[in-house]
Amino acid sequence: MSETLLKFHRIPYGPPEPRAPEERVEDFHEIYREYLTAKAEQQASRCSQCGIPFCSSGCPLGNNIPDWLQLTAEGRLKEAYEAAAATNPMPEVCGRICPQDKLCEGNCVVERAGFGTITIGAVERWITDNAFKEGWAEPIPVGPARPESVGIVGAGPAGMAAAEALRQQGVAVTLYDRYDRLGGLMIYGIPNFKLDKSHVARRAERLAEAGVEFVLGWELGRDGDLAWLRERHEAVLLAFGAYDARRLDAPGAEAADTVPALDFLTASNRKGLGDTVEEFESGKLNAEGKRVVVVGGGDTAMDCVRTAIRQDASRVVCLYRRDRENMPGSAREVKSAEAEGVEFEWLSLPESLKRHEGKYDIAVARMRLGEPGPDGRRQPEKVPDASELLEADLLIEALGFTPENASTLAGAPSIAINRWGAVETDPATLMTSEPGVFAAGDLARGASLVVWALRDALTAARGITSWLDAQKQAAA
């Protein structure tokens, strides 16, 4: 092992090279160049193969990261892909959009020792892309056919991953989604420069080949309710995400006609997919030539500011009420945004809005961090008599999302909702208070990461098959 691994003290940290900022802001292509085989193997060889792999424990999926790093370092690339895919339904997606600096790479022992983290995400992305290129990625192995079917509402990461896991058990699956394509926020919320849509489309093709039925343009509450679904399926999985946007709470905000982040991102992604988008063509959801202000500090806010830059905005400013160290988004995203020309105003919050002649006058209060709140984070508070005026042509709210009211949409008041608006589930199976109805992803845990949605999907799939087995035994 010493010949191919433990080279972190000899080989420096070497992430994939990003394209130059002045080049990448001209398009929506992914910003990182691909590793060459030798570079991927070299970086994987830096792994220390520590006895307690904190990288794995820092991953919601518990991926066997040291295993596939070792296989990559040894040039056993097909086996490396198989090891990565054994625990992760979408390794090429996680390799691109997971905040590795907060998860696996942030917990890396080599990183903590000061040698620079192992480039886990980049290697994961590379071995999976290489596997598809070489034809090593086998079709979904469909298990022996079972008599039951499951209806999944929501074809985002949780719904797609659960569908794959259930087909592996031979369960018939129908995926229902309000959009005209599979992928949810992976298609319409995340920009191409982070996740090229071809990777999501390929996952959809694999599901179709595995026999999953798609019903697109179908919305729960509009086209059918839970009773309608239960007539057609033995079990139902609700996985339609968290789409209710939080809005600014400031005088004038309601009348200011601000733009929700998802509306802005969806319009941009649809244009990239070749759709006709009237609100983009009219200029309402197009940042070209405009002074853009984005309020928020998460990854969605970073997606918005970087999209606005690529749409050739004249100026892009991000306002966040806490400081840089306390922002929820990935530090790498902030660094990329700054390199691309985004201006950040930390400890800043709109305290009032006024719109006239199509422009926004934003009174920006200056903030400071006070005492820790119930969540342990220091709470922002206004600095007295410290504010300034900021003008904008486009004001985007990226303040996060909450789950939609599943009980109302499903027409089933028996589905319990917790005080944060998420569906209550049994943590071991993700079954709701309604027998045979399960919930996964953002709908059950609140707005979170794709990798957590994938973990929920696998948990829910196991819970569903166990429940179906129990029902069969009870009926025998």
Secondary structure, 3 states (H helix, E strand, C coil): CCCCCCCCCCCCCCCCCECCHHHHCCCCCCCECCCCHHHHHHHHCCCCCCCCCHHHHCCCCCCCHHHHHHHHHCCCHHHHHHHHHHHCCCHHHHHHHCCCCCCCHHHCHHHHCCCCCCCHHHHHHHHHHHHHHHCCCCCCCCCCCCCCEEEEECCCHHHHHHHHHHHHCCCEEEEEECCCCCCCHHHHCCCCCCCCHHHHHHHHHHHHHCCCEEEECCCECCCECHHHHHHHCCEEEECCCCCEECCCCCCCCCCCCCEEHHHHHHHHHHHHCCCCCHHHHCCCCCCCCCEEEEECCCHHHHHHHHHHHHCCCCEEEEECCCCHHHCCCCHHHHHHHHHCCCEEECCEEEEEEEEECCEEEEEEEEEEEEEECCCCCEEEEEEEEEEEEEEECEEEECCCEECCCHHHHHCCCCCCECCCCCECCCCCCCECCCCCEEECCHHHHCCCCHHHHHHHHHHHHHHHHHHHHHHHHHHC
